[in-house]
């Protein structure tokens, strides 16, 4: 029989809703890039990867190719 020494729980989005913090972070990124934050962006981003989220934010103002790979 194996002795259990602990448990690991992934609470992100399951028990604790952390989307509000992610949303605020993406709003800050958009602001730093001088991209207007819109309700449409807020509804499109949930469930996207970080790369897709950043691309979506930039594409909302036609700037998806503005960043170098290093900046991205």
Residue pairs with C-beta under 8 A, 6 or more apart in sequence:
9 15
12 18
13 19
19 46
22 45
23 42
23 45
26 41
26 45
26 53
26 57
27 37
29 54
29 57
30 36
30 37
30 41
30 57
31 37
33 57
33 58
33 63
35 57
35 58
35 60
35 61
35 63
36 60
36 61
38 60
40 60
41 56
41 57
41 60
44 56
45 53
45 56
45 57
48 56
51 72
54 72
55 64
58 64
58 66
58 67
